[in-house]
Amino acid sequence: MLLQTDTRRRITLPSTVGIKPGDAIDLEILDDGRIMLIPVEPVPKHQLWAWTSDAKQAVSASLVDTRPSQVIESAEDASKIAARWSGED
């Protein structure tokens, strides 16, 4: 697909590429001079902790945890459960 820049070095992407106005796009310039546009979904800084490899592994492990869920209604309940599970992996 051949595109031509305007006087401000802008290009117009056809609607068939699936990028809508306001979408965030990462621009990479490869070593050989090619330009790659990558659609991205920005993550707010206060949520970056969830995207670390440790957090992803913890979430994955929790999804296969066979222990039954429990409702915690008081700090005392939480302490009892924490004491019981403190030695588990």
C-alpha positions as CSV (number, residue, x, y, z in Angstrom):
1,M,0.0,0.0,0.0
2,L,1.5,3.3,-1.1
3,L,0.7,6.3,1.1
4,Q,1.9,9.9,0.6
5,T,2.6,12.4,3.4
6,D,1.0,15.8,3.4
7,T,2.9,19.1,4.1
8,R,3.0,18.3,7.8
9,R,4.4,14.8,7.2
10,R,1.1,13.1,8.2
11,I,-0.4,10.1,6.5
12,T,-4.0,8.9,6.4
13,L,-4.5,5.2,7.2
14,P,-7.4,3.5,5.5
15,S,-10.3,2.4,7.7
16,T,-9.6,-1.2,6.8
17,V,-6.6,-1.3,9.1
18,G,-8.9,-1.1,12.2
19,I,-7.3,2.0,13.8
20,K,-9.8,4.6,14.9
21,P,-9.3,8.3,15.7
22,G,-7.9,8.6,19.2
23,D,-6.3,5.2,19.3
24,A,-2.8,5.0,20.8
25,I,-0.1,3.8,18.5
26,D,3.6,3.0,19.2
27,L,5.9,3.9,16.3
28,E,9.1,1.9,15.9
29,I,11.8,2.6,13.4
30,L,13.6,-0.6,12.6
31,D,17.4,-0.8,11.9
32,D,16.8,-1.1,8.1
33,G,14.7,2.1,8.1
34,R,11.3,0.6,8.0
35,I,8.6,2.1,10.2
36,M,6.3,-0.1,12.2
37,L,3.0,1.2,13.7
38,I,1.8,-0.9,16.6
39,P,-1.6,-0.3,18.2
40,V,-1.3,-0.2,22.0
41,E,-3.5,0.1,25.1
42,P,-1.9,2.5,27.6
43,V,-1.9,1.4,31.2
44,P,-2.2,4.0,34.0
45,K,0.9,4.3,36.1
46,H,-1.0,3.3,39.3
47,Q,-1.9,-0.1,37.6
48,L,1.6,-1.0,36.3
49,W,2.2,-3.3,39.3
50,A,-0.3,-5.7,37.7
51,W,1.8,-6.0,34.6
52,T,5.0,-7.3,36.2
53,S,6.0,-10.9,35.6
54,D,5.6,-11.7,39.3
55,A,2.0,-10.4,39.4
56,K,1.1,-12.3,36.2
57,Q,2.5,-15.5,37.7
58,A,0.6,-14.9,40.9
59,V,-2.7,-14.4,39.0
60,S,-2.1,-17.5,36.9
61,A,-1.3,-19.6,40.0
62,S,-4.5,-18.3,41.7
63,L,-6.6,-19.4,38.8
64,V,-5.5,-23.0,39.3
65,D,-5.7,-23.0,43.1
66,T,-7.9,-25.8,44.2
67,R,-8.6,-24.5,47.7
68,P,-12.2,-23.5,48.2
69,S,-13.0,-19.8,48.4
70,Q,-13.9,-18.3,51.8
71,V,-15.8,-15.2,52.9
72,I,-13.8,-13.1,55.4
73,E,-16.1,-11.0,57.5
74,S,-13.8,-9.8,60.3
75,A,-10.1,-9.2,61.1
76,E,-10.3,-12.2,63.4
77,D,-11.4,-14.5,60.5
78,A,-8.5,-13.1,58.4
79,S,-6.0,-13.8,61.1
80,K,-7.1,-17.4,61.5
81,I,-6.9,-18.1,57.8
82,A,-3.6,-16.4,57.4
83,A,-2.2,-18.4,60.3
84,R,-3.5,-21.6,58.7
85,W,-2.1,-20.8,55.2
86,S,1.1,-19.2,56.3
87,G,3.1,-22.4,55.8
88,E,1.6,-23.3,52.4
89,D,3.2,-22.6,49.0
